[in-house]
Amino acid sequence: MEPLYQSKIECICCEKIFMTSRVRPSFKRAVNSDTDFCGYYKAEVNPDFYVVRVCPNCGFASTENGIGQLNDLQKKKFFDEVGFRWNHQDYCGERNEAMAMASYKLALFSAQLIGEKDRVIAGILHHIAWLYRYKGNHDEEVKFLRFALQAYIRVYEAEGVSLNNAKLMYLIGELNRRIGELNEAVRWFSRVVNDKKIVDAAMIRASREQWQFIRQGIEARSEQASGNISQNDSLTLVAEKVSTSA
């Protein structure tokens, strides 16, 4: 069985029908995943490459979680910026890393133009960070993790306070940890662990584990720094003895 199959989509911008590739569910099982849910797959096809649907006729790109209908103003904004200058490009078949990256950046631009929800934009930014992680480009990965973090925080400020969304709070903590903002990371992890209204056992456990991981890292660096100080003190004493003997 082939991992990809074709699905028919009606573009919500130009209203034309196009085909896009989807990954069969049996090929979506990750063999491993990172602590921010970035998946790694044994199969030759990475499902993350096919999340975005790109209309070959106008260039509008979106995900399944995106808005389902555009008004006239949103369509005009997109066509003024992209659609009228779009040269027919087909992302509907098999995608490599470069095509996947291009599709996500088209989705990001499309979402920003139409004023898409922050939750959708955050997901797109996070996926772009994953693509850079797959490539081993740490600087670009961190840059897009920062963008995703800012969007997730906007989501939390808009809806998360009332929903007690443990996964969202955990992600905010984890992305802070990944970009080196350890104090902020601990603050968010502790909120998940200590908030009695949160009953998501998996996210409570993950938050506790990451909180412990940060603490262990700080302790290890502290011990290493103490060792370096002791070593430097010993070297100083040796140097003083040599100087005195001379």
C-alpha positions in Angstrom: 0.0 0.0 0.0 1.3 3.4 -0.9 1.7 5.9 2.0 0.1 8.8 0.1 -3.3 9.1 -1.4 -5.1 12.0 -3.1 -7.9 14.1 -1.6 -10.1 16.5 -3.3 -10.2 20.1 -1.9 -12.2 23.2 -2.8 -10.0 26.3 -2.3 -11.8 28.7 0.0 -10.1 31.6 -1.8 -10.5 31.1 -5.5 -13.2 28.3 -5.1 -11.5 26.0 -7.6 -11.1 22.3 -7.0 -7.7 20.8 -6.6 -6.1 17.5 -5.4 -3.7 17.3 -2.5 -1.7 14.4 -1.1 -2.5 13.0 2.3 -0.7 10.4 4.4 -2.6 7.2 5.3 -3.2 6.8 9.0 -1.1 3.6 9.2 1.9 5.6 8.1 1.5 8.3 10.7 2.7 6.4 13.7 5.8 8.1 15.1 8.7 5.9 16.3 9.9 8.7 18.6 8.9 12.2 19.6 10.5 15.2 21.2 9.2 16.8 24.4 7.4 19.5 22.3 5.6 16.7 20.3 7.8 16.9 17.2 7.5 13.4 15.7 10.1 11.1 14.0 8.9 8.5 11.5 10.3 5.2 10.4 8.6 5.3 7.0 10.0 7.2 4.0 7.2 9.7 4.2 7.0 12.3 6.9 3.4 13.2 7.6 4.4 16.7 8.8 5.3 17.5 5.2 1.7 17.1 4.1 -0.2 19.1 6.7 -0.6 22.2 4.5 -2.9 22.3 1.5 -1.7 24.6 -1.3 -4.0 25.6 -4.1 -2.0 25.4 -7.3 -4.4 27.9 -9.0 -4.1 30.9 -6.6 -1.4 29.9 -4.1 -3.7 30.1 -1.0 -2.3 27.7 1.6 -4.0 26.4 4.8 -4.4 23.6 7.2 -7.4 21.5 8.3 -7.6 23.6 11.5 -7.8 26.9 9.6 -10.8 29.0 8.9 -13.5 27.3 6.7 -14.6 30.3 4.7 -13.2 33.7 3.6 -15.1 36.9 3.2 -14.6 39.3 0.3 -12.2 41.5 2.1 -10.0 38.5 3.1 -10.0 37.3 -0.5 -9.1 40.7 -1.8 -6.2 41.0 0.6 -4.8 37.7 -0.5 -5.2 38.3 -4.2 -3.6 41.8 -3.9 -0.6 40.4 -2.2 -0.2 36.9 -3.7 -3.0 35.6 -5.9 -2.7 38.0 -8.8 1.1 37.4 -9.1 0.9 33.6 -8.5 2.5 31.4 -11.1 0.9 28.0 -11.1 2.9 25.7 -8.8 1.9 22.2 -7.9 2.4 21.0 -4.3 -0.1 18.2 -4.7 2.2 15.3 -5.2 5.1 13.9 -3.1 7.0 16.6 -1.2 10.6 16.9 -0.2 12.0 19.1 2.7 12.2 22.2 0.5 8.6 21.8 -0.8 7.3 21.2 2.8 9.1 24.3 4.0 7.7 26.4 1.1 4.2 25.1 1.8 4.3 26.1 5.5 5.7 29.5 4.8 2.9 30.0 2.2 0.4 28.9 4.9 2.0 31.4 7.4 1.8 34.3 4.9 -1.8 33.3 4.0 -2.8 33.1 7.6 -1.3 36.5 8.4 -3.0 38.1 5.5 -6.5 36.9 6.3 -6.2 37.5 10.1 -6.3 33.8 11.0 -6.6 32.7 14.6 -3.5 32.8 16.8 -3.9 29.1 17.6 -3.6 28.2 13.9 -0.6 30.6 13.4 1.1 29.1 16.4 0.8 25.6 15.0 2.2 26.7 11.7 5.2 28.5 13.3 5.8 25.5 15.5 5.9 23.1 12.5 8.3 25.4 10.7 10.6 25.1 13.8 10.3 21.3 13.5 11.3 21.4 9.9 14.4 23.4 10.8 15.1 20.8 13.5 14.9 18.0 11.0 17.5 19.9 8.9 19.8 20.5 12.0 19.5 24.3 11.6 19.4 25.3 15.3 19.5 29.0 14.9 16.4 29.1 12.6 14.7 26.5 14.8 15.1 28.7 17.9 13.9 31.8 16.0 10.7 30.1 15.0 10.2 28.5 18.4 10.3 32.1 19.8 7.6 33.2 17.2 5.5 30.1 18.1 5.9 30.8 21.8 4.6 34.4 21.4 1.6 33.1 19.5 0.8 30.4 22.1 1.0 33.0 24.8 -1.6 35.1 22.9 -3.8 32.0 22.6 -3.5 31.5 26.4 -4.3 35.1 27.2 -7.3 35.0 24.9 -8.8 31.6 25.9 -6.5 29.5 28.1 -7.1 31.2 31.4 -10.8 30.1 31.4 -10.1 26.7 29.8 -7.2 25.6 32.1 -5.6 24.2 29.0 -2.9 22.0 30.5 -1.3 21.1 27.1 -1.1 24.7 26.0 0.5 25.7 29.4 2.9 22.8 29.2 3.9 23.8 25.6 4.5 27.4 26.7 6.8 26.1 29.4 8.6 23.7 27.1 9.2 26.2 24.4 10.6 28.6 27.0 12.9 25.8 28.1 14.1 25.1 24.6 15.0 28.8 23.9 16.8 29.0 27.2 14.3 31.0 29.3 14.5 28.6 32.2 12.8 30.8 34.9 9.8 31.3 32.7 9.8 27.6 31.9 9.7 26.6 35.5 6.9 29.2 36.2 4.7 27.5 33.6 5.5 24.0 34.5 4.8 24.7 38.2 1.4 26.2 37.2 0.5 22.9 35.5 1.7 20.8 38.5 0.2 23.0 41.3 -3.2 24.1 39.8 -5.7 21.8 41.4 -8.2 22.4 38.6 -5.9 20.7 36.1 -6.6 17.0 35.9 -4.6 16.1 32.8 -2.3 13.5 34.3 -0.1 13.2 31.2 0.6 17.0 31.1 1.1 17.1 34.9 3.6 14.3 34.7 5.4 15.9 31.7 5.6 19.2 33.4 7.0 17.7 36.6 9.6 15.8 34.5 10.7 18.9 32.7 10.8 20.9 35.9 13.1 18.2 37.4 15.2 18.2 34.2 15.8 21.9 34.5 16.7 21.6 38.2 19.2 18.8 37.5 20.8 20.8 34.7 21.2 23.8 37.0 22.7 21.7 39.8 25.1 20.0 37.3 26.3 23.4 36.0 26.7 24.7 39.6 28.8 21.7 40.6 30.9 22.1 37.4 31.4 25.8 38.2 32.4 24.9 41.8 34.9 22.3 40.4 36.4 24.9 38.1 36.8 27.4 40.9 38.5 24.7 43.1 40.8 23.8 40.2 41.7 27.4 39.5 42.4 27.9 43.3 44.8 24.9 43.2 46.5 26.3 40.1 46.9 29.6 41.8 48.5 27.9 44.9 50.9 26.0 42.7 51.9 29.2 40.9 52.5 31.0 44.2 54.7 28.1 45.4 56.7 28.2 42.2 57.1 31.9 42.5 58.3 31.6 46.1 60.8 28.9 45.3 62.3 30.9 42.5 
